[in-house]
Amino acid sequence: MDLNLWLVLGLAFFFGLGWIAARIDIKQIVSESRALPDSYFRGLNFLLNDNADKAIEAFIEVSKTEHQSAELQFALGGLFRRRGEVDRAIRMHQSLTERNDIGNEEKTQALFELAQDYLKAGLLDRAEAVFLDLRGTAYGRQTLRFLLDIYVQEKEWAKAIATSKDLEVSTALDLQMEIANYYCEMALSDHTHSRTAAAAENLANALTANRRCVRANILKGEWAAQAGDYEAAIAAISVRRARCTWGWWRRKCRNATTSSGAPRKACNCCVAIRSAILRSTC
């Protein structure tokens, strides 16, 4: 009987503690909700009624009046960018970088978001400058990926190569195929501007990065054939992944015959290359 009494008393005691804790939580929730401005609840109401534009305006009003609204400003900035309203997103994130009541971590996050706003708006120079400042921060790896995208868009191949190498170190990714392609782009530019030595050097760099790079071997073979070095052309296309190119080479030889006026040499090159391809297994 005494044991049952103690069990009942114990249950009643713990039930009482739970009730008191619940009352305290409810009071805290009520007090916090009363502290929120009316604009916040208007914004929620607009969201619930699928009126995103009015919800955004209401939340902007909150962000202007509430000093503890950094998270809300981040959310609004991201929402603006997704909706394509990059001007608003830029203003929102710029205002975050200028606030004195937030920590360095939040300011760094604001800079990262601002750089993405610039990128979305096509302001590549501004985006690049901010991303460069963010190297060495918690956003370092993501920053390198964005920088690589910028350099590829701007055709800044030397910077793309350097950034790819940094990415390999920081992420353990294998980007040698991409690096070889960037070297090929540099080689093409050099060849177009008659910088023969530089073009050859960049092709060599491409093949160092990826010795089976099809594009590099085809370019090497094509330029060797144009220079009349048919043995080098055959050696270039004999690389395993560049072997099945007989139709391409025949068209190149026909073009060479037409443009150079040397049908016999071009034909000899064509026959030699065809024989080399037939001896290889695709």
Buried (B, 14 or more C-beta within 10 A) or exposed (E): EEEEEEEEEEEEEEEEEEEEEEEEEEEEEEEEEEEEBEBBEBBBEBBEEEBEEBBBBBBBBBBEEBEEBBEBBBBBBBBBBEEEBBEBBBBBBBBBBEBEEBEEEBBBBBBBBBBBBBBBBEBBEBBBEBBEEBBEBEBEEBBBBBBBBBBBEEEBBEBBBBBBBBBBEBEEEEBBEBBBBBBBBBBBBBBEEEBEEBBBBBBBBBBBBBBEBBBBBBBBBBBBBBEBBBEBBBBBBBBEBBBEBBEBBEEBBBEBBEEEEEBEBBBEBBEBBBEBBEEBEE
